Amino acid sequence: MRIGKQQQAFTAIAISDADRVTVRGFDLCKDLIGAIDFTDYFWLLVTGARPGVAQRRMMDACLVAIAEHGLVPSVQAARMTLAAAPEAWQGAMAAGLLGMGSVVAGSSEVAARFLARILEQGRASGRELAEVAVENLEGLRARKEKVPGLGHPQHSSGDPRADRLLAIADAEGISGDHVRALRVIGEHAPRIMQRPLPINVSGAIPATILDAGWPLEAVKAVPVLARAAGLSAHLLEEALRPIGFILAHAGDRAIAYDGKETERD
């Protein structure tokens, strides 16, 4: 049973036969292996074209920025999974990646779509960017929703990763409409939301790579790929110096039981 309308039975990514593997029109062994770095290859795989120097530098910076941030929930999930199933690295990796959603790590996608919506509304209406941004921020406040790409519980005075990514984008000549929209949002949000809201890394990543030419639909691939590298480090450490059960025990001790007591005669 087919779900949805699908008429084009094609792929433009890769094909292989007995003699060669072709990836995006390149011979994998002759043109790519040993001749291209992984960031270039990632860009080529997703977009079909090799990145320019500035695009590569921006993507490199974003991948490095988001790969590791300590014992965050996705890391704890991965390490506790490996503790319970030490033979299943793939399961532990999946446990960590599955937790990358709209709140942690996957929030770059939410911010990307927020920026794209504001820019599209501005183009469609012919209004100033600041006016459209303020209207959207006021809508978020009325609905009691968070501002995508702003604020951080730990980096409350400013996310140094975001500052660095934006500085690189400026220096490389990448900063464009998306970075401008992010900065306008960052300028008006503290007043409207009535609290400090610095630009965070989940706002800087989509703003900079979208301006670099990365497709909106593939923004989430960036933190997913980056966090896979970080999780690899944590899983190796977990295998050699396990803390998964310590994390589980600490969680168990930190949560108080407030359910019904055992009935006694």
C-alpha positions in Angstrom: 0.0 0.0 0.0 1.4 3.4 -1.0 1.0 6.3 1.3 1.1 9.7 -0.5 1.7 10.5 -4.1 5.0 9.1 -5.3 5.7 9.0 -9.0 9.4 9.6 -9.4 11.4 6.4 -8.6 14.8 8.1 -8.7 17.7 9.1 -6.4 20.4 11.6 -7.3 22.8 10.8 -4.4 24.6 7.6 -5.2 24.8 4.4 -7.2 27.2 1.4 -7.2 28.1 -1.5 -9.5 30.8 -4.1 -9.6 33.5 -1.6 -10.7 32.8 1.7 -8.9 30.7 3.7 -6.5 29.4 7.0 -7.8 28.4 9.7 -5.3 26.9 12.9 -6.6 28.6 12.4 -10.0 32.0 11.7 -8.5 33.9 8.4 -8.5 34.1 7.7 -4.8 37.6 6.0 -4.9 39.2 8.2 -7.6 37.7 11.6 -6.8 36.7 11.6 -3.1 38.5 9.2 -0.8 41.7 10.9 0.3 40.9 14.0 -1.8 38.1 15.6 0.2 37.6 16.3 3.9 34.5 15.2 5.7 32.9 18.6 6.0 33.2 19.1 2.2 31.8 15.6 1.8 28.9 16.3 4.1 28.0 19.4 2.1 28.4 17.5 -1.2 26.2 14.6 0.0 23.4 16.9 1.2 23.4 19.6 -1.4 24.9 18.0 -4.5 27.7 20.6 -4.8 31.0 21.1 -3.1 31.2 24.1 -0.7 33.2 27.2 -1.2 36.0 28.1 1.2 33.7 30.3 3.3 30.9 27.8 3.3 33.3 25.1 4.5 34.7 27.2 7.3 31.2 28.1 8.5 30.0 24.5 8.5 33.2 23.4 10.3 32.6 26.1 12.9 29.0 25.0 13.5 29.9 21.4 13.8 32.6 22.1 16.3 30.4 24.4 18.3 27.5 22.0 18.9 29.4 18.6 19.1 29.9 18.7 22.8 28.3 20.4 25.8 28.9 18.1 28.8 26.5 15.6 30.4 23.4 16.9 28.7 20.2 14.7 28.6 21.1 13.0 25.3 24.6 12.1 26.6 23.2 10.7 29.8 20.6 8.6 27.9 23.4 7.2 25.7 25.7 6.4 28.5 23.0 4.8 30.6 21.9 2.7 27.6 25.5 1.5 27.0 25.8 0.7 30.7 22.7 -1.5 30.4 23.7 -3.0 27.0 27.5 -2.7 26.6 27.5 -4.7 23.4 25.1 -2.2 21.7 27.0 0.9 20.7 24.5 1.5 17.9 21.6 1.4 20.4 23.3 3.7 22.8 24.1 6.2 20.0 20.5 6.0 18.9 19.3 6.6 22.4 21.3 9.8 22.5 20.2 11.0 19.0 16.5 10.2 19.6 16.5 12.8 22.4 17.5 15.6 20.1 14.2 17.5 19.8 12.8 21.0 20.0 14.2 21.7 23.5 17.7 20.3 23.3 20.1 20.1 20.4 17.4 19.9 17.7 16.2 23.4 18.6 18.3 24.8 15.7 15.6 23.6 13.3 12.9 25.4 15.2 15.0 28.6 15.1 15.7 28.1 11.4 12.0 28.0 10.6 11.2 31.0 12.8 13.8 33.1 11.0 12.6 31.9 7.6 9.0 32.7 8.5 9.9 36.2 9.6 11.9 36.9 6.4 9.1 35.5 4.2 6.5 37.6 6.0 8.6 40.6 5.5 9.1 39.9 1.8 5.4 39.1 1.2 4.1 42.2 3.0 6.8 44.7 2.1 7.1 45.7 5.7 10.3 46.5 7.6 12.1 43.5 9.2 11.9 45.0 12.7 8.1 45.5 12.4 7.6 41.8 11.4 10.0 40.6 14.1 8.2 42.6 16.8 4.8 41.3 15.7 6.1 37.7 15.9 7.7 38.3 19.3 4.5 39.8 20.7 2.6 36.7 19.4 5.0 34.4 21.2 4.6 36.4 24.4 0.8 36.3 24.1 0.9 32.5 23.6 3.5 32.2 26.4 6.0 30.5 24.1 9.8 30.7 24.1 11.7 32.7 21.5 13.5 30.3 19.2 17.3 30.9 19.1 17.4 33.1 22.2 18.2 32.5 25.8 20.1 29.8 27.6 19.8 28.5 31.2 23.5 28.3 31.7 24.9 31.1 29.4 22.4 33.7 30.7 24.7 36.6 30.1 25.5 35.5 26.5 26.3 32.3 24.7 30.0 32.5 23.8 29.5 29.9 21.0 26.9 32.1 19.3 29.1 35.1 19.6 32.0 33.2 17.9 29.9 31.8 15.1 28.4 35.2 14.3 31.9 36.7 14.3 33.1 34.1 11.8 30.1 34.7 9.6 30.8 38.4 9.6 34.5 37.9 8.9 33.9 35.4 6.0 31.3 37.7 4.4 28.5 35.1 5.0 26.2 37.2 7.2 23.1 38.0 5.3 19.3 38.2 5.8 19.1 35.3 8.3 21.8 36.7 10.5 20.3 40.2 10.2 16.9 38.8 11.2 18.4 37.0 14.2 20.1 40.1 15.4 16.9 42.1 15.0 15.0 39.5 17.1 17.8 39.6 19.7 17.6 43.4 19.9 13.8 43.6 20.5 13.1 40.3 22.4 14.4 41.4 25.9 12.0 44.3 26.0 9.0 42.4 24.7 9.6 39.3 26.7 10.7 41.3 29.7 13.8 39.3 30.5 17.4 38.9 29.3 17.5 36.9 26.1 20.9 36.7 24.4 21.3 34.9 21.1 22.2 31.3 21.7 24.1 28.7 19.6 20.8 27.2 18.4 20.0 30.6 16.8 23.5 31.3 15.5 23.9 27.9 13.7 20.8 28.1 11.4 21.3 31.9 10.8 24.9 31.4 9.6 24.5 28.2 7.6 21.3 29.3 5.9 23.1 32.5 4.9 25.9 30.3 3.6 23.5 28.4 1.3 22.6 25.4 3.4 19.0 24.1 2.7 16.4 24.9 5.4 15.0 21.3 5.3 18.5 19.9 6.3 19.3 22.2 9.2 18.6 19.5 11.7 21.3 17.3 10.1 24.0 19.7 11.4 23.5 19.2 15.2 22.7 15.5 14.6 26.0 14.9 12.8 27.9 17.0 15.3 26.4 15.3 18.4 27.1 11.9 16.9 30.8 12.8 17.2 30.4 13.9 20.8 28.4 10.8 21.7 31.2 8.7 20.3 33.6 10.2 22.8 31.2 9.6 25.7 30.5 6.1 24.7 34.2 5.2 24.5 34.7 6.8 27.9 31.6 4.9 29.2 33.2 1.7 28.0 36.5 2.4 29.7 35.4 4.5 32.8 31.7 3.8 33.3 29.4 6.2 35.0 26.1 5.2 33.5 24.8 3.5 36.7 26.1 6.3 38.8 23.9 8.7 36.7 21.0 6.4 37.0 21.4 6.1 40.8 21.8 9.8 41.2 18.6 10.4 39.3 16.8 7.8 41.4 18.0 9.5 44.6 17.2 13.0 43.4 13.5 12.3 42.7 11.1 12.0 45.7 8.2 9.6 45.6 4.8 11.3 46.2 2.5 8.4 45.2 0.3 6.4 47.4 1.8 4.6 50.4 1.6 0.8 50.8 -1.7 -0.1 52.5 -1.1 -1.7 55.8 -3.5 -3.8 57.9 
